[in-house]
Amino acid sequence: MSEAPQTLTVVIPLQVKPRGGRKAMVTPGVLALEHRQDIALIKAVARAFRWRRMLESGRFATINELAAAEKINASYVSRVLRLTLLAPDIVEAILDGRQPEGMTLPALMEPFPAEWEGQRLDLYI
């Protein structure tokens, strides 16, 4: 046997993908096996439903009052509140991590159809 040092090179194909506001290294085939939960999107959906409950219960009379209490911009509150208009199956897919790859919080901050069928057509393509 030779006493010369030997080098072993292992090549693992990885991709860096944004996941919930962070970057994650993903190996081939992993996305098919595990959920792709987008934590930022899940938090925004939860926050939207919480804010809606606060408005409906009368805790806050207006979006401006709610925004002031949360110390954030009223425009942002309005855009996040629209997430409560998503079809129930789309909300469930987001919470389960089964949303399409392009369905991110920035994408859902853009206007989307109010009708559930229109959402399914627009958001799943």
ABEGO torsion letter per residue (X at the ends): XBABBBBBBBBBBBBBBBBGGBBBBBBBGAAAABBBBBAAAAAAAAAAAAAAAAAAAGABABAAAAAAAAGBBAAAAAAAAAAAABBAAAAAAAAAGABBAABBAAAAABBBBABAAAAAAAAAX
